[in-house]
Amino acid sequence: VHLDLKVGGGRGVPLALRRERVDGEVARLTSLGATILYTMDEPNGMEYYAVVLQDPEGNEFCLV
């Protein structure tokens, strides 16, 4: 199971605000033991931003 946790507010929210919300939650979760695996940042008008994390047990999940 792979979870996509929508913490940014969806595509109706401006990219800068979604990025701020996602990064804030990333900071909170990494302080609790999660590890950042990689960031998906789509330029060229796609306006997609997500961070893939791993919990302490090795499970991957995305914050979008």
C-alpha positions as CSV (number, residue, x, y, z in Angstrom):
1,V,0.0,0.0,0.0
2,H,1.3,3.4,-0.9
3,L,-0.4,6.5,0.6
4,D,-0.7,9.9,-1.0
5,L,-1.5,12.3,1.8
6,K,-3.0,15.5,0.5
7,V,-1.7,18.2,2.9
8,G,-1.3,20.9,0.3
9,G,-4.9,21.6,-0.4
10,G,-5.2,20.4,-3.9
11,R,-4.7,21.9,-7.3
12,G,-7.1,24.8,-6.6
13,V,-4.5,26.2,-4.2
14,P,-1.6,28.2,-5.7
15,L,1.6,26.2,-6.1
16,A,3.6,28.5,-3.7
17,L,1.1,27.9,-0.9
18,R,0.8,24.1,-1.6
19,R,4.6,23.9,-1.5
20,E,4.7,25.8,1.8
21,R,2.1,23.5,3.4
22,V,3.9,20.3,2.1
23,D,7.3,21.5,3.3
24,G,5.9,22.4,6.7
25,E,4.5,18.9,7.1
26,V,7.7,17.4,5.8
27,A,9.6,19.3,8.5
28,R,7.2,18.0,11.2
29,L,7.4,14.4,10.0
30,T,11.2,14.3,9.6
31,S,11.4,15.6,13.2
32,L,9.4,12.5,14.2
33,G,11.7,10.1,12.4
34,A,10.6,10.1,8.7
35,T,13.2,10.3,6.0
36,I,13.0,12.2,2.7
37,L,13.5,9.9,-0.2
38,Y,13.0,12.4,-3.1
39,T,11.0,15.4,-4.2
40,M,8.8,15.5,-7.3
41,D,8.7,19.1,-8.6
42,E,7.3,19.4,-12.1
43,P,8.3,22.5,-14.0
44,N,6.9,23.4,-17.4
45,G,3.4,24.5,-16.2
46,M,2.5,21.2,-14.6
47,E,2.6,22.8,-11.2
48,Y,2.9,19.5,-9.4
49,Y,4.9,19.3,-6.1
50,A,5.2,16.3,-3.8
51,V,7.7,14.8,-1.4
52,V,8.2,11.1,-1.0
53,L,9.1,10.0,2.5
54,Q,9.8,6.8,4.3
55,D,8.6,6.1,7.8
56,P,11.0,4.5,10.4
57,E,9.7,1.0,9.4
58,G,10.5,1.5,5.8
59,N,7.1,2.3,4.4
60,E,6.9,4.9,1.6
61,F,4.3,7.6,1.4
62,C,3.9,10.9,-0.5
63,L,2.9,14.3,0.8
64,V,1.1,16.3,-2.0
